């Protein structure tokens, strides 16, 4: 029997076909799936069951409200701890996803299109309050970083894939996976994504390990994991744009931490849309206004405190 190759296999015999080439990719929407802050208790509980070596990254990701690629670029010099003032000043943090138009052209259908290039920009100075939960943990981690110009979350590998391709004559050296002593490369976004998805998808297993480490009964892990998902706001059905069910529950995604920070600032400090815009260095208030729309339980709390006169 003769085996027939597809055109794609004939043209790219050595190229592995990616996962998403044969799967539908769904992305969670902040607008549709974030309604309010989950609360400090559930957030701290989630952090505690993440592998210890990665906990500080997710704390920084939440505390700074950064995109994951921005958080990976953070350096010690971006932080100034002022115990007397009770603040952590964050300055010159990178601001990505900013582009400038450098040219205009028409596409094949005659529509105007723009050629752009990335622009190096920085967030406005913003503050983290030391009295907040997890702030002490962030400050403790900052003290462990010796080089003020070093990345907070450097890659643990000595050589990148590109380096290995350029230096195939050093097989013994390339086999080593020593820490990058120069701290010239940071962790990758795919590392952060894979880890939080693994924690999400195997939450009972991670919870069981956490309970064992704290000399508690791991038999409670399944129930505690489900309760944590409920408190994190993940037990919601997820539909696509056509109303078809994707999943019976949400999963934690990297932008979830940024969204939670925005919701927390709204809830705890009563930031309005202008203040949220300034803290995150957004260009407009459109994104901020999403977080100013309070969810169900927040509205219930407000209604409970009100004293209307129903007799009139």
N, C-alpha and C positions, 0 to 999 in steps of 0.2 A: 504494500500500500504506500503510495507516494504522499509525503507530507507537503502541504501547500502553505507557504508563509504569506501573511498579510502584507500589504504594501508598506505599512509602518515597520514591520519586522525586517523587511528586505532593505529598507532605506536606513534603518537605525539598528543594526544587528546587536550592537554592544550597549545600547542605551536602555536602562531599566525604565519601564513605564510607571509613571507616578500614580499614587493612590487616587488622587482627585481626578485623574483622567477618565476613570470609570465609575466615579461616585459623585452624587449630588452634594455640593457643599452648602451647608446652611450656616448663617452667621446670626448670632444673638444680637438683638437690638437693644441699646440702652433705653431708647424712647419707649419701647414696648415692655421691657422686662425689669426695669428698675423703677420702683415706686418710692422707696424710702430707705433710710439707713437701717441695717439689720440689728444694730445695737452692739455695744462694746463687748458684752458677754459672749455672744456667738462668734464675734470676730476674733477675740483672744483664744477662744476654744479652737477655732480653725487653725490659727497660727501654731498652737501648741502641738497639734498632731501632724503638722508638716515636718518632714525630716529636719533635724536640728540645724544642719549645715546650711539650709536654705531659708530658715525662718527670718533672718535679718533682712534678706532681700525683699520678701513680701511685706515686711513691716515698713521698709523704706518706700516701696511701691505705693502702699496705702498712704503713709504719712505725707509724702510729697505730692500725691495725686498725679504722678507722672504717667505718661505712656510708658510701656515696658522698655522701648528702645531709649527713651530719655533717662529712665531710672538706671539702666545699665551704663550710661555715660557719667553718672554722678561720681564726683571725687571728694575726698575729705575736705579740700579747700572750699568747697561749695557750702560748708556748714560752719556756723559760728554759734557756739553754745554760750548763753549768758545766764548763769544761774541766778544772779541778782535780779535780772529783769524777768526771769522765768520763761525765757524764749529760746528757740533755736532759729537763727536767721539762715535762710537758704538764698544764696545769691549766685548769679551767673549760671543757673541751671540751663542746660540746652533745651531749646524749643524746636522740635522737629515738625515735619509736615508743612513747612513753609517754603513757598516757591515764588519766583519772580518771572514774569513773562518776558521773553527775549526775542520773540518772533511770531509772526502770524502767517498762516497758510490756509489753503482750502483743501478739504479732503476730496475723495473721489466722487462724492455726492454734491460737492459745491458748498459744503458748510464750513464756516470759519472755525479754525482750530488754532491753538497757541502752542508754541514751543516754550518750555519752561526749564529752569534750572533751580536746584536747591539753594536755599539762602540760609546762611549761618545766623541764627538769632537766639536770644536768651530770654528766659522768663523774667518778669519784674521780680524784685525782691519780695519774698513772702515769709511768713513766720509759722512755726509750729510751737504750740504751747507745751511747756514742760509738765504742766499738771495733768495733761491728757494721759490716759493709759497707753502703754507701749513706748512712751517718749524716753523713759529711762533706759529701756532696752536699746533704743536707737543710739542714745548717747554712749552707752557702754560699748556698742559695736564700733562707733567712730573712734574710740580710744585705742582699739586694737589695730587700726590702720596707721602704720608708721609714716608712710610717705604721703605728704599732704597733696601731692599731685598724682598720686596713684588712684586707680579705679577702686571704688568700694567693693566691687564684686568682680575681681579679676578671673580670667580663665585659669582653671587648674592644670591645663595642658601646656607643655613647653613649646610645642610646634603646631602650627595650623596645617590644614590640608594643603594650602597653597605652598607653604614652606617645604612640605614633604615632596611635592611634585617638582619643585625647583632644585631640590637637593637629594636626588635618589642615590647618590654615591655615599650617603652616611646612614646605612641601615641600622647600625648599632645605636647611634645617637637618636635616631628617629623612633626607636622602640620605647624609649623612656617616656614616662608621663609625669615628669617632675613638675612641681609648681613653677609658674612663670615668675622668676625672681624679679624681673624688671617691671612687672605689672603693666605691660604695654598693651595687653589685650584684655577685653572684658568678656564676661559670660555672654552667651547668645540668647536671643529671644526664643529660639526653639527649645533651649534648655528650660527656660521658665515656663513655657507653654506645656511641654511634655510632663513636667513635674506636677504642675497643679492639676492637669487632667488625670494623671495617674492617681493622685490623692483623691480627687473627686470620684473617679470610677471604682476605686478600691477603698472607699472610706471606711467600711467596717473593719478591713484588715489593718489599716493604719490606726484606727481607734483601738483595736485589740492590742496592738503593740504599745500604744501609749498607756493603756491600762496596766499592762504587764510591767512597764517601766516604773509605774507609780504604785506597784503592789496592790492593784485592785483587780476585781474579777473580770477577766476578758469576756466572759459569757454575756455581758451586758452590751458588748460592742455594737451588735446589729441594731438594737433599739436606740442606743445613744446616737449612732450615726444617722438614723432616720430622723430623730428629734432635732439634731443639729441642722440637717438639710431643711427642715421645716422652719427653724428659726432664722436661717440664712435666706429664706425666701425662695428656695429652689424647687419646692413641691408645687410647681405650677405647670400646667400643660403648655407645650410649645407648638405653635402652629406656623405654617408658612404663609406666604402672601395670598395664597388661594384658600386659606382656611383649612388645609389638610393637616392632620396631626403628624408632627415630627417625632415628638417624645412626650412621655407622661410627666417628665420633670426637666428642669433646666440643669445645666452643669456650670461650674465655676469657670469663668474665662478671665483672661488677664485684665481686660478693661473693666471687669467687675470691681476691682480694687479702686480704680480711679473714680468710678461712678459712686461707690460707697463713700469715698471721701467727700465728694461734692454733696451727697445727701446728708452726711454727718455735719458738715459745715452749715448747711441750711437748718438742720434740726437743733444742733447744740448751740450755735452762735447766731442763729436767726439771720444769716447772710441773705441779702436780697440779690436780685439778678446782677446788679452792677458790682456788688462786692465779690460775688462769685467770679464774675468776668475778670476782675482785677487780680484776684488770688491765683487763678489759673492762667492768666495772660491770654484769655480768649479775645478775639478781635471784636466780636459782637456779643449781645446778650442772648442770642437765640438758644445756644446750648444751655446757658445758665437758667433760662426760663423753664426748661424741662424739669430741673430739680426743684424749682419753686412750686411745682404742682404737687401738693401733698397727697399721699396715698390714703387708703381707707382707714387704717387704725389711727393715723395722725389726725384725720378729720373727726373720728369718733372721740378722741381725747379732747379736742377743741370743743366739740359739741357738749361733752360731759361737763366741762368747766363752765359753760355758759349758763346763765340764769334768765332765760326768756320768760316773759309773762304770757302764758297761754290763755289767760282769761279775757284778754282784750280782743 
